Amino acid sequence: MKNKRKYINRWMSLAFIGVMTLMLLFTSCEDDSTYSGPITISKVYLQDATSSVPDREVEFARLGQLIRIEGSGFTDLKRVYINGASMYFNPVMVSDNSMLVAVSRETPIIEADPEVRNTIRLANDGSEAKIDFEIRAAAPTITNISHTLPLVGEMITVYGTGLLEVDRVVFPGDVEVTTGITSDEEGEFFTVAMPEGVSTEGGSIFIDCANGGAYSPAYFNCKPCVILDFDGNGSQGFWSWSEDGSMINDEDLESSTIGTENISQGIYVPHRPARLASFAAASTRCSEVWTAGNDVDDWRGQLTPYIPAETTVDQVAFQFDIYVPEAWEESGYLKICLVNGFNGGEWAGNCYNYVPWIEGGEVVSFQTTGWTTVTVPLNQLYAFSDGEFTFEDVLAAREGADWKNFGFYFENSDFNLGQVTGSESDSETEFTSFETSVNVYTDNWRIVSLDTPTYSDFPDEE
Protein backbone atom coordinates (compact mmCIF):
# COMPACT_ATOMS: atom_id res chain seq x y z
CA MET A 1 0.00 0.00 0.00
CA LYS A 2 2.87 2.35 0.84
CA ASN A 3 4.51 1.81 -2.57
CA LYS A 4 1.14 2.31 -4.28
CA ARG A 5 0.66 5.62 -2.46
CA LYS A 6 4.14 6.81 -3.49
CA TYR A 7 3.33 5.89 -7.10
CA ILE A 8 0.04 7.82 -7.01
CA ASN A 9 1.73 10.86 -5.44
CA ARG A 10 4.48 10.91 -8.06
CA TRP A 11 1.85 10.54 -10.81
CA MET A 12 -0.13 13.45 -9.37
CA SER A 13 2.99 15.64 -9.28
CA LEU A 14 3.87 14.79 -12.87
CA ALA A 15 0.29 15.42 -13.93
CA PHE A 16 0.34 18.81 -12.20
CA ILE A 17 3.53 19.84 -13.98
CA GLY A 18 2.01 18.73 -17.27
CA VAL A 19 -1.11 20.81 -16.63
CA MET A 20 1.03 23.83 -15.73
CA THR A 21 2.95 23.47 -19.00
CA LEU A 22 -0.24 23.26 -21.05
CA MET A 23 -1.62 26.31 -19.25
CA LEU A 24 1.51 28.27 -20.14
CA LEU A 25 1.36 27.19 -23.77
CA PHE A 26 -2.31 28.14 -23.96
CA THR A 27 -1.62 31.54 -22.42
CA SER A 28 1.30 32.15 -24.79
CA CYS A 29 -0.78 31.27 -27.84
CA GLU A 30 -3.61 33.51 -26.65
CA ASP A 31 -1.46 36.63 -26.23
CA ASP A 32 2.09 37.02 -27.48
CA SER A 33 2.34 40.64 -26.37
CA THR A 34 4.46 41.80 -23.43
CA TYR A 35 2.33 42.20 -20.32
CA SER A 36 3.38 44.10 -17.22
CA GLY A 37 0.06 44.57 -15.47
CA PRO A 38 -0.70 44.29 -11.77
CA ILE A 39 0.35 41.23 -9.76
CA THR A 40 -1.51 39.70 -6.81
CA ILE A 41 -0.54 36.85 -4.47
CA SER A 42 -3.33 34.95 -2.75
CA LYS A 43 -2.03 31.58 -1.47
CA VAL A 44 1.09 29.43 -1.16
CA TYR A 45 1.13 25.64 -1.47
CA LEU A 46 3.80 23.10 -0.55
CA GLN A 47 4.60 20.60 -3.32
CA ASP A 48 5.65 17.24 -1.86
CA ALA A 49 5.26 14.11 -3.97
CA THR A 50 6.11 11.88 -0.98
CA SER A 51 3.27 13.28 1.13
CA SER A 52 -0.30 12.01 1.33
CA VAL A 53 -1.23 15.62 0.49
CA PRO A 54 1.18 16.51 -2.35
CA ASP A 55 -0.37 19.98 -2.93
CA ARG A 56 -1.06 21.51 0.48
CA GLU A 57 -1.81 25.13 1.37
CA VAL A 58 0.76 26.22 3.96
CA GLU A 59 1.78 29.18 6.07
CA PHE A 60 5.50 28.38 6.04
CA ALA A 61 8.13 26.55 3.98
CA ARG A 62 11.66 25.34 4.60
CA LEU A 63 14.85 25.90 2.70
CA GLY A 64 15.07 23.48 -0.20
CA GLN A 65 11.32 22.91 -0.50
CA LEU A 66 9.25 23.39 -3.65
CA ILE A 67 6.30 25.75 -3.36
CA ARG A 68 3.45 26.77 -5.65
CA ILE A 69 2.29 30.40 -5.51
CA GLU A 70 -1.27 31.30 -6.55
CA GLY A 71 -2.44 34.75 -7.59
CA SER A 72 -2.77 36.67 -10.81
CA GLY A 73 -0.71 38.61 -13.31
CA PHE A 74 2.19 36.13 -13.43
CA THR A 75 2.35 35.97 -17.24
CA ASP A 76 5.27 38.37 -17.63
CA LEU A 77 6.90 37.65 -14.26
CA LYS A 78 10.55 38.71 -14.17
CA ARG A 79 11.75 38.40 -10.58
CA VAL A 80 10.99 36.36 -7.44
CA TYR A 81 12.41 37.35 -4.06
CA ILE A 82 12.21 35.31 -0.86
CA ASN A 83 13.53 36.98 2.29
CA GLY A 84 14.97 39.58 -0.06
CA ALA A 85 17.06 37.05 -1.97
CA SER A 86 16.52 36.51 -5.70
CA MET A 87 15.22 33.03 -6.59
CA TYR A 88 15.68 31.15 -9.83
CA PHE A 89 12.44 29.99 -11.44
CA ASN A 90 11.67 28.16 -14.67
CA PRO A 91 9.29 30.16 -16.92
CA VAL A 92 7.81 26.87 -18.12
CA MET A 93 6.42 26.42 -14.60
CA VAL A 94 4.55 29.76 -14.72
CA SER A 95 0.99 30.45 -15.85
CA ASP A 96 -0.98 33.68 -15.35
CA ASN A 97 -2.26 32.63 -11.92
CA SER A 98 0.14 29.93 -10.67
CA MET A 99 3.87 29.24 -10.55
CA LEU A 100 6.42 26.84 -9.05
CA VAL A 101 9.63 27.94 -7.34
CA ALA A 102 12.11 26.17 -5.06
CA VAL A 103 13.23 27.98 -1.92
CA SER A 104 16.99 28.13 -2.34
CA ARG A 105 19.01 26.50 0.43
CA GLU A 106 21.13 29.68 0.40
CA THR A 107 18.19 31.89 1.34
CA PRO A 108 19.05 33.99 4.41
CA ILE A 109 16.88 33.51 7.47
CA ILE A 110 18.26 35.12 10.62
CA GLU A 111 20.65 37.17 8.49
CA ALA A 112 17.84 38.56 6.32
CA ASP A 113 16.99 42.25 6.64
CA PRO A 114 14.07 42.51 9.11
CA GLU A 115 12.06 44.45 6.53
CA VAL A 116 12.08 41.54 4.07
CA ARG A 117 12.41 38.58 6.43
CA ASN A 118 9.55 36.08 6.04
CA THR A 119 8.25 37.61 2.81
CA ILE A 120 7.76 36.56 -0.80
CA ARG A 121 7.86 39.29 -3.45
CA LEU A 122 7.03 38.92 -7.16
CA ALA A 123 7.82 41.59 -9.74
CA ASN A 124 7.52 42.32 -13.46
CA ASP A 125 8.60 45.45 -15.30
CA GLY A 126 5.59 47.46 -14.19
CA SER A 127 4.26 45.98 -10.96
CA GLU A 128 5.07 43.91 -7.90
CA ALA A 129 3.30 42.16 -5.05
CA LYS A 130 4.43 41.02 -1.61
CA ILE A 131 3.02 38.55 0.92
CA ASP A 132 4.07 37.75 4.47
CA PHE A 133 5.18 34.12 4.53
CA GLU A 134 7.36 32.37 7.09
CA ILE A 135 10.63 30.82 5.88
CA ARG A 136 12.23 28.24 8.14
CA ALA A 137 15.62 26.57 8.10
CA ALA A 138 15.95 23.26 6.28
CA ALA A 139 14.65 20.29 8.23
CA PRO A 140 17.33 18.58 10.34
CA THR A 141 18.83 15.28 9.25
CA ILE A 142 20.58 12.42 11.05
CA THR A 143 23.41 10.90 9.03
CA ASN A 144 25.31 8.76 11.52
CA ILE A 145 25.33 7.53 15.13
CA SER A 146 28.65 6.86 16.83
CA HIS A 147 27.49 3.64 18.49
CA THR A 148 24.20 1.96 17.59
CA LEU A 149 24.44 -0.81 20.20
CA PRO A 150 25.68 1.01 23.33
CA LEU A 151 25.46 -0.05 26.94
CA VAL A 152 22.99 1.72 29.22
CA GLY A 153 24.51 4.98 30.46
CA GLU A 154 27.08 5.28 27.70
CA MET A 155 27.20 8.49 25.70
CA ILE A 156 26.49 8.40 22.00
CA THR A 157 27.09 11.12 19.43
CA VAL A 158 24.45 11.67 16.77
CA TYR A 159 25.73 13.42 13.61
CA GLY A 160 23.78 15.25 10.94
CA THR A 161 22.73 18.69 9.77
CA GLY A 162 20.57 21.35 11.40
CA LEU A 163 20.73 19.66 14.81
CA LEU A 164 20.40 22.93 16.72
CA GLU A 165 19.14 23.03 20.31
CA VAL A 166 18.01 19.40 20.46
CA ASP A 167 15.58 19.20 23.39
CA ARG A 168 14.02 15.75 22.98
CA VAL A 169 15.30 12.36 21.87
CA VAL A 170 12.94 9.40 21.54
CA PHE A 171 14.57 5.97 21.43
CA PRO A 172 12.98 2.75 20.11
CA GLY A 173 10.25 1.65 22.48
CA ASP A 174 9.11 5.28 23.00
CA VAL A 175 11.77 5.91 25.62
CA GLU A 176 11.99 9.69 25.82
CA VAL A 177 14.99 11.71 27.01
CA THR A 178 14.78 15.46 27.57
CA THR A 179 17.75 16.10 29.87
CA GLY A 180 21.52 15.70 29.52
CA ILE A 181 21.48 16.53 25.80
CA THR A 182 24.42 18.62 24.57
CA SER A 183 24.08 20.23 21.14
CA ASP A 184 26.82 21.52 18.87
CA GLU A 185 26.50 25.25 18.17
CA GLU A 186 26.83 24.59 14.43
CA GLY A 187 24.15 21.90 14.49
CA GLU A 188 26.47 19.16 13.25
CA PHE A 189 26.00 16.78 16.19
CA PHE A 190 24.62 16.28 19.68
CA THR A 191 25.40 13.88 22.53
CA VAL A 192 23.05 11.96 24.79
CA ALA A 193 23.31 9.00 27.17
CA MET A 194 21.77 5.63 26.34
CA PRO A 195 18.72 5.31 28.63
CA GLU A 196 17.27 2.19 30.20
CA GLY A 197 14.36 0.36 28.63
CA VAL A 198 15.18 0.86 24.95
CA SER A 199 13.49 -1.79 22.83
CA THR A 200 15.80 -4.64 21.89
CA GLU A 201 13.81 -4.99 18.68
CA GLY A 202 15.54 -1.80 17.61
CA GLY A 203 14.45 0.93 15.25
CA SER A 204 14.93 4.63 14.61
CA ILE A 205 15.87 7.45 16.96
CA PHE A 206 13.60 10.51 16.68
CA ILE A 207 14.69 14.01 17.69
CA ASP A 208 13.04 17.38 18.21
CA CYS A 209 15.15 20.51 17.83
CA ALA A 210 14.92 24.18 16.94
CA ASN A 211 14.71 23.26 13.23
CA GLY A 212 12.01 20.61 13.60
CA GLY A 213 12.09 16.84 13.84
CA ALA A 214 14.11 14.04 12.24
CA TYR A 215 14.50 10.28 12.30
CA SER A 216 17.64 8.20 12.11
CA PRO A 217 17.83 5.05 9.99
CA ALA A 218 16.13 2.12 11.72
CA TYR A 219 19.38 0.57 12.92
CA PHE A 220 19.55 1.46 16.61
CA ASN A 221 19.74 -1.37 19.19
CA CYS A 222 18.73 -4.08 16.70
CA LYS A 223 19.74 -7.05 18.85
CA PRO A 224 17.67 -9.71 17.00
CA CYS A 225 19.76 -8.95 13.91
CA VAL A 226 23.10 -9.81 15.53
CA ILE A 227 24.70 -12.66 13.56
CA LEU A 228 27.75 -13.05 15.85
CA ASP A 229 28.80 -11.39 19.10
CA PHE A 230 31.05 -14.14 20.56
CA ASP A 231 28.86 -14.16 23.68
CA GLY A 232 26.20 -16.62 22.60
CA ASN A 233 24.43 -14.84 19.75
CA GLY A 234 25.44 -16.62 16.57
CA SER A 235 28.11 -19.30 16.35
CA GLN A 236 31.78 -18.94 15.50
CA GLY A 237 33.34 -21.49 13.17
CA PHE A 238 37.00 -22.48 12.89
CA TRP A 239 39.06 -25.32 11.46
CA SER A 240 42.68 -26.11 10.53
CA TRP A 241 43.97 -24.03 13.45
CA SER A 242 47.72 -23.83 14.10
CA GLU A 243 49.94 -21.79 16.41
CA ASP A 244 51.22 -19.58 13.60
CA GLY A 245 48.24 -19.94 11.25
CA SER A 246 45.65 -17.42 10.09
CA MET A 247 42.58 -19.11 11.60
CA ILE A 248 41.21 -17.45 14.74
CA ASN A 249 39.57 -19.88 17.16
CA ASP A 250 37.73 -19.40 20.44
CA GLU A 251 40.97 -19.46 22.44
CA ASP A 252 42.22 -16.44 20.45
CA LEU A 253 39.27 -14.34 21.57
CA GLU A 254 39.65 -11.80 24.38
CA SER A 255 37.38 -10.53 27.14
CA SER A 256 39.31 -8.00 29.25
CA THR A 257 37.60 -4.61 29.37
CA ILE A 258 39.09 -2.25 26.80
CA GLY A 259 38.13 1.17 25.48
CA THR A 260 36.99 4.36 27.17
CA GLU A 261 33.56 6.05 27.07
CA ASN A 262 32.17 3.11 25.06
CA ILE A 263 33.75 -0.03 26.50
CA SER A 264 33.94 -3.62 25.28
CA GLN A 265 30.91 -5.85 25.75
CA GLY A 266 32.06 -9.25 26.95
CA ILE A 267 34.04 -11.35 24.44
CA TYR A 268 35.39 -9.83 21.21
CA VAL A 269 37.82 -10.75 18.44
CA PRO A 270 41.36 -9.39 18.01
CA HIS A 271 42.16 -9.45 14.29
CA ARG A 272 45.80 -9.87 15.19
CA PRO A 273 45.72 -12.60 17.85
CA ALA A 274 48.25 -12.23 20.66
CA ARG A 275 50.14 -15.29 19.37
CA LEU A 276 51.05 -13.37 16.18
CA ALA A 277 53.57 -10.57 16.83
CA SER A 278 53.02 -8.85 13.46
CA PHE A 279 51.83 -9.28 9.89
CA ALA A 280 54.39 -9.29 7.08
CA ALA A 281 54.28 -6.81 4.22
CA ALA A 282 52.67 -7.88 0.92
CA SER A 283 50.68 -10.65 2.63
CA THR A 284 47.02 -11.63 2.31
CA ARG A 285 44.73 -13.63 4.58
CA CYS A 286 46.91 -12.74 7.56
CA SER A 287 44.11 -13.66 9.93
CA GLU A 288 40.57 -14.92 9.43
CA VAL A 289 37.50 -15.22 11.64
CA TRP A 290 34.19 -16.79 10.59
CA THR A 291 30.64 -17.62 11.54
CA ALA A 292 29.81 -21.34 11.67
CA GLY A 293 28.25 -21.36 8.21
CA ASN A 294 26.63 -24.44 6.70
CA ASP A 295 23.60 -25.82 8.57
CA VAL A 296 24.04 -23.20 11.34
CA ASP A 297 23.76 -19.70 9.87
CA ASP A 298 20.15 -18.91 8.90
CA TRP A 299 20.04 -15.35 7.60
CA ARG A 300 16.68 -15.81 5.90
CA GLY A 301 14.95 -17.13 9.00
CA GLN A 302 16.67 -14.74 11.40
CA LEU A 303 16.68 -11.52 9.42
CA THR A 304 13.71 -11.38 7.03
CA PRO A 305 11.17 -10.84 9.85
CA TYR A 306 12.95 -7.50 10.34
CA ILE A 307 14.30 -6.78 6.84
CA PRO A 308 12.01 -7.95 4.01
CA ALA A 309 13.81 -9.86 1.26
CA GLU A 310 12.59 -7.39 -1.37
CA THR A 311 14.41 -4.47 0.33
CA THR A 312 16.96 -2.89 -2.03
CA VAL A 313 20.58 -3.44 -1.02
CA ASP A 314 21.22 0.26 -0.49
CA GLN A 315 18.71 0.06 2.39
CA VAL A 316 20.41 -2.86 4.15
CA ALA A 317 23.79 -2.74 5.86
CA PHE A 318 26.32 -4.80 7.74
CA GLN A 319 27.25 -3.14 11.03
CA PHE A 320 30.00 -3.99 13.45
CA ASP A 321 31.65 -2.29 16.41
CA ILE A 322 35.36 -1.57 16.18
CA TYR A 323 38.12 -0.49 18.55
CA VAL A 324 41.53 0.65 17.31
CA PRO A 325 43.56 1.97 20.29
CA GLU A 326 46.64 3.07 18.33
CA ALA A 327 46.97 4.93 15.05
CA TRP A 328 46.30 2.76 11.99
CA GLU A 329 47.46 4.11 8.65
CA GLU A 330 49.13 3.28 5.34
CA SER A 331 49.06 -0.52 5.63
CA GLY A 332 46.46 -3.22 6.22
CA TYR A 333 42.69 -3.47 5.82
CA LEU A 334 39.76 -5.71 6.72
CA LYS A 335 38.14 -7.84 4.03
CA ILE A 336 34.45 -8.41 4.76
CA CYS A 337 33.52 -11.76 3.22
CA LEU A 338 29.87 -12.51 2.48
CA VAL A 339 30.77 -16.18 2.01
CA ASN A 340 33.84 -18.35 2.47
CA GLY A 341 35.75 -18.83 -0.76
CA PHE A 342 38.46 -16.17 -1.10
CA ASN A 343 42.18 -16.73 -1.46
CA GLY A 344 43.03 -13.18 -0.39
CA GLY A 345 43.76 -9.93 -2.22
CA GLU A 346 40.44 -9.74 -4.08
CA TRP A 347 38.77 -6.43 -4.92
CA ALA A 348 35.75 -8.01 -6.61
CA GLY A 349 32.95 -10.48 -5.90
CA ASN A 350 31.02 -11.11 -2.70
CA CYS A 351 33.30 -9.05 -0.47
CA TYR A 352 34.21 -5.51 0.52
CA ASN A 353 37.59 -4.14 1.65
CA TYR A 354 37.28 -1.77 4.60
CA VAL A 355 40.17 0.72 4.58
CA PRO A 356 39.32 3.30 7.29
CA TRP A 357 42.60 5.19 6.97
CA ILE A 358 41.66 6.52 3.51
CA GLU A 359 39.09 9.34 3.46
CA GLY A 360 38.28 11.36 0.37
CA GLY A 361 41.28 9.84 -1.39
CA GLU A 362 43.66 11.01 1.35
CA VAL A 363 45.54 9.04 4.01
CA VAL A 364 44.35 9.82 7.51
CA SER A 365 45.21 8.29 10.85
CA PHE A 366 42.38 6.05 12.08
CA GLN A 367 42.11 5.60 15.83
CA THR A 368 39.24 5.32 18.32
CA THR A 369 39.12 6.17 22.03
CA GLY A 370 36.36 3.65 22.57
CA TRP A 371 34.21 1.29 20.57
CA THR A 372 32.39 2.82 17.63
CA THR A 373 29.98 1.47 15.01
CA VAL A 374 30.88 0.98 11.35
CA THR A 375 28.04 0.82 8.82
CA VAL A 376 28.64 -0.82 5.43
CA PRO A 377 25.61 -0.69 3.09
CA LEU A 378 25.35 -3.97 1.20
CA ASN A 379 25.58 -2.16 -2.13
CA GLN A 380 29.24 -1.57 -1.25
CA LEU A 381 29.88 -5.29 -1.64
CA TYR A 382 31.57 -5.40 -5.04
CA ALA A 383 29.17 -8.00 -6.45
CA PHE A 384 26.18 -5.76 -5.64
CA SER A 385 27.62 -2.32 -6.35
CA ASP A 386 26.48 -1.97 -9.95
CA GLY A 387 22.90 -2.94 -10.75
CA GLU A 388 19.48 -3.25 -9.20
CA PHE A 389 19.76 -5.78 -6.39
CA THR A 390 17.65 -6.65 -3.37
CA PHE A 391 18.36 -8.35 -0.07
CA GLU A 392 16.95 -11.49 -1.72
CA ASP A 393 19.95 -11.49 -4.09
CA VAL A 394 22.30 -11.36 -1.10
CA LEU A 395 20.46 -14.18 0.64
CA ALA A 396 20.52 -16.25 -2.56
CA ALA A 397 24.27 -15.68 -2.96
CA ARG A 398 24.88 -17.03 0.54
CA GLU A 399 22.49 -19.93 0.15
CA GLY A 400 24.08 -20.91 -3.17
CA ALA A 401 27.64 -20.91 -1.82
CA ASP A 402 29.47 -24.14 -1.07
CA TRP A 403 30.69 -22.67 2.22
CA LYS A 404 28.19 -20.34 3.87
CA ASN A 405 30.48 -18.83 6.51
CA PHE A 406 30.48 -15.04 6.88
CA GLY A 407 33.64 -13.40 8.16
CA PHE A 408 36.69 -11.16 8.02
CA TYR A 409 40.24 -11.41 6.73
CA PHE A 410 42.92 -9.04 7.88
CA GLU A 411 44.96 -8.37 4.74
CA ASN A 412 48.26 -6.52 4.41
CA SER A 413 48.76 -6.43 0.66
CA ASP A 414 49.70 -3.65 -1.77
CA PHE A 415 46.85 -1.88 -3.55
CA ASN A 416 46.05 1.36 -5.37
CA LEU A 417 43.61 4.17 -4.67
CA GLY A 418 41.51 3.29 -7.71
CA GLN A 419 40.61 -0.02 -6.08
CA VAL A 420 39.20 1.92 -3.12
CA THR A 421 37.39 4.69 -5.01
CA GLY A 422 36.41 2.70 -8.08
CA SER A 423 37.91 5.41 -10.30
CA GLU A 424 40.42 4.38 -12.95
CA SER A 425 42.04 7.83 -12.72
CA ASP A 426 43.11 7.05 -9.13
CA SER A 427 44.89 3.81 -10.01
CA GLU A 428 48.29 5.49 -10.30
CA THR A 429 48.28 6.28 -6.57
CA GLU A 430 49.74 3.17 -4.98
CA PHE A 431 49.92 2.08 -1.36
CA THR A 432 52.87 -0.16 -0.64
CA SER A 433 52.36 -2.28 2.45
CA PHE A 434 54.82 -2.71 5.31
CA GLU A 435 55.07 -4.98 8.33
CA THR A 436 52.46 -4.01 10.89
CA SER A 437 51.50 -4.96 14.43
CA VAL A 438 48.36 -2.78 14.58
CA ASN A 439 45.64 -3.89 16.99
CA VAL A 440 42.14 -4.01 15.53
CA TYR A 441 39.21 -5.45 17.47
CA THR A 442 35.60 -6.03 16.35
CA ASP A 443 32.40 -7.25 17.97
CA ASN A 444 28.62 -7.38 17.55
CA TRP A 445 28.37 -8.27 13.86
CA ARG A 446 24.86 -7.53 12.63
CA ILE A 447 22.70 -6.92 9.56
CA VAL A 448 20.44 -3.88 9.90
CA SER A 449 17.85 -1.86 8.03
CA LEU A 450 18.74 1.61 6.73
CA ASP A 451 15.09 2.54 6.19
CA THR A 452 14.49 6.04 7.54
CA PRO A 453 10.95 7.12 8.43
CA THR A 454 9.83 10.38 6.84
CA TYR A 455 9.16 13.24 9.23
CA SER A 456 6.38 15.67 8.35
CA ASP A 457 5.76 19.16 9.68
CA PHE A 458 2.08 18.29 9.40
CA PRO A 459 1.13 15.59 11.94
CA ASP A 460 -2.43 15.33 10.60
CA GLU A 461 -1.15 13.42 7.57
CA GLU A 462 -2.76 10.04 7.01
RAZI-V816415 format. One record per backbone hydrogen bond with DSSP energy under -0.5 kcal/mol. NH is the residue of the N-H (numbers start at 1). CO is the residue of the C=O. Records with the same first field share a line. If there is no record, write none. Layout:
NH: CO / CO
This chain:
5: 1
6: 2
7: 3
8: 4
9: 5
10: 6
11: 7
12: 8
13: 9
14: 10
15: 11
16: 12
17: 13
18: 14
19: 15
20: 16
21: 17
22: 18
23: 19
24: 20
25: 21
26: 22
27: 23
28: 24
29: 25
30: 26
31: 27
40: 72
42: 70
43: 70
45: 68
46: 56
47: 66
48: 46 / 54
51: 48
56: 46
58: 44
61: 134
63: 136
64: 103
65: 62
66: 47
67: 101
68: 45
69: 99
70: 43
71: 97
72: 40
74: 96
77: 74
78: 123
79: 123
81: 121
82: 85
83: 119
85: 82
87: 80
91: 89
93: 90
94: 91
95: 98
99: 69
100: 93
101: 67
103: 65
104: 102
107: 104
112: 109
116: 113
117: 113
119: 116
120: 131
121: 81
122: 129
123: 79
124: 127
129: 122
131: 120
133: 118
134: 59
136: 61 / 134
141: 161
142: 215
143: 141 / 159
144: 159
146: 157
153: 194
154: 151
156: 192
158: 190
159: 144 / 157
160: 188
161: 141
163: 187
164: 162
167: 208
168: 208
169: 177
170: 206
171: 169 / 175
174: 171
175: 171
176: 174
177: 169
182: 180 / 191
183: 181
184: 189
187: 184
190: 158
191: 182
192: 156
194: 154
198: 195
199: 172
202: 199
203: 220
206: 170
207: 214
208: 168
209: 212
210: 164
212: 209
214: 207
216: 205
218: 451
219: 217
220: 203
221: 148 / 219
222: 219
223: 200 / 221
224: 200
225: 222
226: 223
227: 445
228: 445
229: 233
230: 233
234: 232
237: 290
245: 242
248: 288
249: 247
252: 249
253: 249 / 250
254: 268
260: 369
262: 260
263: 261
264: 258
266: 264
268: 254
269: 442
271: 269 / 440
276: 273
277: 275
279: 436
282: 412
283: 280 / 412
286: 410
287: 410
288: 246
289: 408
290: 237
291: 406
292: 235
296: 293
297: 293
302: 298
303: 299
304: 299 / 300
306: 303
307: 303
311: 308
313: 389
315: 312
316: 313
317: 448
318: 376
319: 317 / 446
320: 374
321: 443
322: 372
323: 441
328: 366
333: 411
334: 354
335: 409
336: 334 / 352
337: 335 / 407
338: 336 / 350
339: 350
340: 403
341: 339
351: 349
352: 336
354: 334 / 352
355: 353
356: 354
358: 355
359: 362
362: 359
364: 357
366: 328 / 364
367: 365
368: 324
371: 262
372: 322
373: 146
374: 320
376: 318 / 374
377: 375
378: 313 / 316
379: 313
380: 377
381: 378
382: 351
383: 349
384: 381
385: 382
389: 387
391: 311
392: 309
393: 390
394: 390
395: 391
396: 392
397: 393
398: 394
399: 395
400: 396
401: 398
404: 402
407: 337
408: 289
409: 335
410: 287
411: 333 / 409
412: 283
415: 431
417: 426 / 429
418: 426
419: 416
420: 416 / 417
421: 417
422: 418
424: 422
426: 423
427: 424
429: 426
430: 428
431: 415
432: 430
433: 431
436: 279
440: 438
441: 323
442: 269
443: 321
445: 228
446: 319
447: 225
448: 317
449: 218
450: 315
451: 315
453: 451
459: 457
461: 458
